[in-house]
Amino acid sequence: MGLMAWTFRTAACGILLAATAGTALAADYTLNINTALTTDDPLYKGLESLKSSVEARSQGRLAIRLFPGSQLGKDEDVLEQARAGAGNAVVVDGGRLAVFVKDFGILSAPYLTTGYPDIRKVVTSPLFDEMSAKLAKSARLQVLSFNWWQGERHLLTNKPITAPADLAGIRMRTPGAPVWIETIRAMGATPTPMGWADVYSALQTQVIDAVEAQVPAAYGSRLYEVTKYMTKTAHFNLITGVVTSAAWFDKLPPDLKTILKEESLKAGDVASHGTEAAIADLEAKMKAAGMTINAVDTTPFVKATAGVYEKLGYVDLKKQVDAIVAK
């Protein structure tokens, strides 16, 4: 190669490398979002929408990086990373946030609401805004939006379930928050807290006997391979939110704060409506794979779990939620 050609090629490579580096470093701020769900979950499609809209609207000043399958760690671990000031966020339920602000636990309480429209009223209300302000002040955690609906949760077992009595002696995985644990105990099973990533192998090796989960997560994690029955109790109406570091959020310019919160709310609707549209098809696919899906009278389960509100001190708060839903 001649000297002139070599010089030209070297210069061209230098320009390319500089351009590549410039692209990688173009963002002034970066937010890493962690979720336990897989990339084919409807909620993840909402996260992709959030990434696209934020990066476009901020003209590349704010970048979003997505980490499915709990790549940044368990939800509780990522919350601690955020509390320490890291630019990390996690899609998380109210039960886990109740560790910091007790009122958040009401969002994961049994038979609180049904479907997406009613629970959306709650998480876009002044009552929820008060809860979020408390969370930012006391735990240094910032809610970006909390309208990420994942569906109603049902029982996945290896024997038919028709009433709470059928759950006696069954070790059932559930998240390790008081409202989840007390609800599963009230339903008649033995609650067994465990990270979502460990559920499939725990069922396979019979460390646990059962799990409760929403349809998209059950399908995405192939739980139809290690359980035989889905009993549609709809005991939890799973609403989640994108929660990040208040310290990191406070450092953003005002316009980026607005963009991030507004686009997060819009993307939550994208994710939630995608979930609504996908559930029937996912149930059909699990049936085709051999799972038996049964609808049951939920009245005995509602009665069995009614005492959870009093036990955890949520009676008055439930009245406020009921009033919001009734509007």
Backbone torsions as a table, in degrees:
resi	resn	phi	psi	omega
1	MET	NA	133.8	180.0
2	GLY	-72.1	161.5	-177.6
3	LEU	-60.9	-41.1	-178.1
4	MET	-64.9	-42.7	179.6
5	ALA	-65.3	-41.3	-179.6
6	TRP	-63.2	-42.2	-179.6
7	THR	-63.7	-41.9	179.7
8	PHE	-64.1	-45.3	-179.0
9	ARG	-64.3	-41.5	179.9
10	THR	-63.0	-42.8	179.0
11	ALA	-63.8	-41.4	179.6
12	ALA	-62.7	-42.8	178.3
13	CYS	-62.4	-40.2	179.8
14	GLY	-62.7	-41.6	177.6
15	ILE	-63.1	-42.8	-179.9
16	LEU	-62.0	-45.9	179.8
17	LEU	-63.1	-41.3	179.6
18	ALA	-64.3	-39.5	178.9
19	ALA	-65.9	-41.9	179.0
20	THR	-63.1	-45.8	179.0
21	ALA	-62.5	-38.5	179.4
22	GLY	-62.9	-38.9	177.9
23	THR	-64.2	-44.8	-177.3
24	ALA	-66.0	-31.9	-175.6
25	LEU	-101.0	6.5	-174.4
26	ALA	-63.9	-36.0	-177.3
27	ALA	-69.7	134.8	175.7
28	ASP	-78.7	-28.1	-178.2
29	TYR	-138.9	148.0	178.9
30	THR	-133.6	132.4	176.6
31	LEU	-116.0	123.8	176.7
32	ASN	-96.2	124.0	-178.7
33	ILE	-113.5	124.1	-177.7
34	ASN	-104.9	139.8	172.6
35	THR	-143.5	146.9	177.6
36	ALA	-75.4	-14.0	-173.4
37	LEU	-80.4	164.8	-179.4
38	THR	-89.3	168.2	-175.5
39	THR	-69.8	-16.3	179.3
40	ASP	-94.3	3.3	177.2
41	ASP	-74.1	140.5	178.4
42	PRO	-54.4	-33.9	179.6
43	LEU	-63.5	-36.6	179.9
44	TYR	-65.0	-32.6	176.7
45	LYS	-62.5	-34.8	176.0
46	GLY	-66.3	-37.7	177.3
47	LEU	-65.4	-38.0	176.4
48	GLU	-64.1	-37.7	176.6
49	SER	-64.2	-40.8	178.0
50	LEU	-61.6	-46.8	179.3
51	LYS	-57.8	-48.7	-177.2
52	SER	-63.3	-46.3	-175.0
53	SER	-71.3	-39.2	179.7
54	VAL	-66.9	-44.6	-178.8
55	GLU	-66.5	-36.4	178.9
56	ALA	-71.1	-47.0	-175.7
57	ARG	-69.2	-31.5	179.0
58	SER	-87.1	0.6	-178.1
59	GLN	56.1	39.2	175.4
60	GLY	83.1	0.4	-179.9
61	ARG	-72.5	-27.5	179.1
62	LEU	-121.9	115.5	-179.4
63	ALA	-100.8	145.8	176.9
64	ILE	-117.4	128.9	174.9
65	ARG	-116.8	132.6	-175.4
66	LEU	-106.1	139.1	-178.2
67	PHE	-131.6	89.3	178.0
68	PRO	-74.9	170.5	175.7
69	GLY	62.4	29.1	178.2
70	SER	55.4	40.4	-177.4
71	GLN	-64.5	-26.1	178.6
72	LEU	-91.6	-2.1	179.6
73	GLY	122.4	179.0	176.7
74	LYS	-65.5	158.0	-178.3
75	ASP	-52.3	-45.7	-178.3
76	GLU	-61.4	-37.2	-179.9
77	ASP	-67.5	-41.5	-179.0
78	VAL	-68.9	-34.9	175.3
79	LEU	-60.8	-40.8	178.5
80	GLU	-67.8	-35.9	175.3
81	GLN	-61.2	-42.7	179.7
82	ALA	-66.5	-41.7	179.2
83	ARG	-62.1	-28.9	178.9
84	ALA	-80.3	-3.4	175.7
85	GLY	105.3	0.6	-179.8
86	ALA	-68.9	150.4	176.8
87	GLY	-81.0	55.1	-179.2
88	ASN	-118.1	146.3	176.8
89	ALA	-132.7	161.8	179.8
90	VAL	-142.4	144.7	173.0
91	VAL	-84.5	112.9	-167.6
92	VAL	-138.3	154.4	179.7
93	ASP	-93.1	166.5	-178.9
94	GLY	-66.7	-29.1	-179.3
95	GLY	-59.0	-40.9	-180.0
96	ARG	-73.0	-30.6	179.4
97	LEU	-76.6	-17.5	179.4
98	ALA	-64.2	-18.0	174.8
99	VAL	-60.6	-31.6	-176.7
100	PHE	-98.8	-43.0	176.9
101	VAL	-132.4	108.8	-170.9
102	LYS	-53.4	-37.1	-174.9
103	ASP	-59.0	-25.9	-179.9
104	PHE	-61.2	-25.2	-178.7
105	GLY	-61.2	-24.5	-179.0
106	ILE	-61.6	-27.9	-178.1
107	LEU	-68.3	-21.3	179.1
108	SER	-106.6	12.6	-177.2
109	ALA	-76.1	155.1	-174.1
110	PRO	-68.7	135.1	174.4
111	TYR	52.3	38.7	179.6
112	LEU	-69.2	-49.0	178.0
113	THR	-146.1	175.8	173.7
114	THR	-127.6	142.6	176.3
115	GLY	68.7	179.6	-175.5
116	TYR	-81.9	-43.8	-174.6
117	PRO	-55.2	-42.4	-177.4
118	ASP	-69.8	-44.5	-178.5
119	ILE	-70.3	-27.7	176.8
120	ARG	-64.2	-36.3	176.2
121	LYS	-57.2	-40.4	-176.6
122	VAL	-68.0	-45.7	-173.2
123	VAL	-84.3	4.5	172.5
124	THR	-122.5	21.8	-176.2
125	SER	-98.6	163.1	173.6
126	PRO	-58.0	-33.7	177.5
127	LEU	-60.4	-44.2	179.2
128	PHE	-68.1	-37.2	177.8
129	ASP	-59.8	-38.6	177.2
130	GLU	-63.6	-42.6	178.7
131	MET	-62.2	-42.7	-178.6
132	SER	-65.4	-39.1	178.1
133	ALA	-63.2	-39.6	177.1
134	LYS	-63.7	-39.1	-179.2
135	LEU	-64.6	-42.7	-180.0
136	ALA	-65.1	-39.4	-177.2
137	LYS	-74.6	-44.7	-172.9
138	SER	-88.9	-31.1	-175.4
139	ALA	-117.5	-3.7	-179.1
140	ARG	59.4	40.5	176.8
141	LEU	-119.6	130.8	-176.0
142	GLN	-107.5	121.4	173.7
143	VAL	-80.5	125.1	175.4
144	LEU	-87.7	-43.0	171.7
145	SER	-166.0	158.3	-178.1
146	PHE	-133.3	29.3	-177.7
147	ASN	-106.7	40.1	-180.0
148	TRP	-101.4	90.4	-175.3
149	TRP	-84.8	129.8	-177.7
150	GLN	-109.8	0.8	179.0
151	GLY	107.6	173.2	177.3
152	GLU	-87.5	144.0	-175.4
153	ARG	-94.7	141.6	-176.8
154	HIS	-127.4	174.0	-179.2
155	LEU	-93.1	130.6	175.0
156	LEU	-116.0	115.3	-172.7
157	THR	-136.4	176.9	175.8
158	ASN	-110.2	13.3	172.0
159	LYS	-144.3	155.1	-179.3
160	PRO	-63.7	142.5	178.1
161	ILE	-125.6	126.8	177.9
162	THR	-124.2	-19.0	-176.9
163	ALA	-153.1	161.8	179.2
164	PRO	-53.0	-33.9	-178.5
165	ALA	-60.3	-28.2	-179.4
166	ASP	-69.6	-13.9	-177.5
167	LEU	-92.0	-2.3	-179.0
168	ALA	-57.6	128.4	177.3
169	GLY	82.2	-3.4	-179.0
170	ILE	-86.0	124.7	177.3
171	ARG	-84.9	111.4	-173.4
172	MET	-115.4	125.6	176.9
173	ARG	-69.2	138.0	171.8
174	THR	-153.8	157.8	177.2
175	PRO	-58.5	153.4	-174.0
176	GLY	-87.2	53.9	175.4
177	ALA	-120.2	146.6	-174.3
178	PRO	-51.9	-43.6	-176.1
179	VAL	-66.7	-35.2	176.7
180	TRP	-69.8	-47.2	-176.9
181	ILE	-61.5	-46.7	-178.3
182	GLU	-66.7	-33.9	178.7
183	THR	-67.2	-46.3	180.0
184	ILE	-64.5	-38.0	176.6
185	ARG	-64.0	-42.5	179.7
186	ALA	-65.2	-29.7	179.0
187	MET	-73.9	-14.1	175.7
188	GLY	114.8	-9.1	-179.7
189	ALA	-93.1	171.5	174.8
190	THR	-97.8	109.7	-177.3
191	PRO	-66.9	134.8	-178.9
192	THR	-130.3	95.8	-179.9
193	PRO	-62.4	138.5	-176.3
194	MET	-166.7	145.4	175.6
195	GLY	-65.0	145.4	-176.8
196	TRP	-59.4	-37.4	-177.1
197	ALA	-63.2	-19.2	-177.6
198	ASP	-95.1	-5.4	-171.2
199	VAL	-64.7	-47.0	-176.4
200	TYR	-57.6	-50.8	-177.6
201	SER	-67.8	-33.2	179.2
202	ALA	-67.4	-36.3	174.7
203	LEU	-70.0	-40.8	-179.0
204	GLN	-62.1	-38.6	-177.7
205	THR	-96.9	5.0	177.2
206	GLN	62.3	29.1	170.1
207	VAL	-67.6	-34.6	171.1
208	ILE	-124.2	161.5	-178.5
209	ASP	-100.8	-22.0	-171.7
210	ALA	-159.8	172.4	178.4
211	VAL	-149.1	156.4	172.0
212	GLU	-118.9	135.7	-173.0
213	ALA	-161.6	162.0	174.0
214	GLN	-82.9	157.4	-173.9
215	VAL	-56.8	-50.2	-177.8
216	PRO	-59.9	-39.5	179.4
217	ALA	-69.9	-38.6	178.5
218	ALA	-62.3	-42.4	179.0
219	TYR	-70.5	-45.8	-177.4
220	GLY	-61.9	-31.4	179.1
221	SER	-96.3	8.3	175.8
222	ARG	57.3	38.4	-178.9
223	LEU	-68.7	-16.1	174.7
224	TYR	-65.7	-14.0	177.2
225	GLU	-81.4	-23.2	-174.8
226	VAL	-121.9	5.1	170.8
227	THR	-136.6	156.1	-174.9
228	LYS	-105.4	-28.7	-173.3
229	TYR	-126.6	140.3	166.8
230	MET	-116.2	120.9	178.5
231	THR	-105.0	119.6	-170.7
232	LYS	-83.6	78.9	179.0
233	THR	-84.8	-26.4	-179.8
234	ALA	51.9	39.7	-173.8
235	HIS	-70.4	-28.7	173.7
236	PHE	-120.2	138.9	172.6
237	ASN	-103.7	96.5	-165.3
238	LEU	-76.7	106.5	173.8
239	ILE	-111.8	134.7	-178.9
240	THR	-131.2	171.4	-178.8
241	GLY	-142.6	165.1	174.9
242	VAL	-96.2	117.4	-174.3
243	VAL	-124.0	132.1	-177.3
244	THR	-130.9	-170.3	-179.6
245	SER	-77.4	127.3	175.9
246	ALA	-66.5	-36.5	179.2
247	ALA	-63.7	-43.2	177.9
248	TRP	-65.6	-45.9	-178.2
249	PHE	-61.5	-40.4	-178.0
250	ASP	-63.1	-22.8	-179.3
251	LYS	-82.5	-11.4	179.8
252	LEU	-70.9	146.8	171.6
253	PRO	-62.3	152.0	-177.7
254	PRO	-52.4	-40.2	-177.7
255	ASP	-67.4	-34.6	178.6
256	LEU	-73.0	-32.7	174.6
257	LYS	-60.9	-45.7	-179.6
258	THR	-63.2	-46.8	179.8
259	ILE	-58.7	-47.6	-175.8
260	LEU	-63.4	-42.9	-178.6
261	LYS	-72.3	-42.6	-179.1
262	GLU	-66.2	-43.6	-178.7
263	GLU	-72.4	-29.0	176.6
264	SER	-66.8	-39.8	176.8
265	LEU	-64.8	-44.2	178.6
266	LYS	-62.2	-43.7	-178.5
267	ALA	-67.7	-31.3	175.8
268	GLY	-61.5	-38.8	175.9
269	ASP	-66.5	-39.9	177.1
270	VAL	-59.1	-47.2	-179.5
271	ALA	-63.5	-44.2	-175.5
272	SER	-68.5	-43.6	178.1
273	HIS	-68.2	-32.1	175.0
274	GLY	-64.3	-38.4	176.6
275	THR	-64.3	-46.3	178.4
276	GLU	-54.7	-43.0	-176.2
277	ALA	-73.4	-24.9	-172.4
278	ALA	-91.1	-22.3	-168.5
279	ILE	-58.4	-48.3	-177.7
280	ALA	-59.7	-41.6	-179.7
281	ASP	-67.3	-39.8	-179.7
282	LEU	-67.8	-37.5	176.2
283	GLU	-62.8	-42.0	179.5
284	ALA	-61.9	-39.6	179.1
285	LYS	-66.8	-38.3	178.4
286	MET	-69.0	-36.1	175.1
287	LYS	-63.1	-43.0	179.6
288	ALA	-63.5	-27.1	179.5
289	ALA	-84.3	-1.5	175.0
290	GLY	112.0	-1.6	-179.4
291	MET	-80.7	141.0	174.2
292	THR	-95.3	123.9	-179.1
293	ILE	-113.4	119.5	-174.9
294	ASN	-117.4	134.0	170.4
295	ALA	-91.6	134.7	-178.6
296	VAL	-128.8	165.0	172.7
297	ASP	-70.5	115.6	-176.4
298	THR	-84.2	-4.7	-177.4
299	THR	-52.2	-46.5	179.2
300	PRO	-62.8	-32.5	179.3
301	PHE	-73.6	-38.0	176.5
302	VAL	-62.0	-45.3	179.5
303	LYS	-64.5	-40.9	-177.1
304	ALA	-64.6	-31.4	-175.0
305	THR	-99.6	-2.1	-176.5
306	ALA	-58.8	-33.0	-177.3
307	GLY	-72.4	-10.5	-179.6
308	VAL	-62.0	-37.0	-178.8
309	TYR	-62.0	-45.1	179.4
310	GLU	-69.4	-40.8	-177.5
311	LYS	-61.9	-36.7	-177.7
312	LEU	-98.7	3.6	176.1
313	GLY	77.3	34.6	-176.6
314	TYR	-111.4	13.6	-175.2
315	VAL	-61.9	-51.2	-178.7
316	ASP	-65.6	-39.5	-180.0
317	LEU	-65.0	-36.6	178.2
318	LYS	-63.7	-35.8	177.7
319	LYS	-62.9	-39.2	178.0
320	GLN	-65.6	-41.1	178.8
321	VAL	-64.6	-44.9	179.8
322	ASP	-58.5	-38.4	179.5
323	ALA	-66.7	-37.9	178.0
324	ILE	-65.1	-44.6	-178.3
325	VAL	-65.8	-33.9	-176.5
326	ALA	-72.3	-17.6	-177.9
327	LYS	-67.9	NA	NA
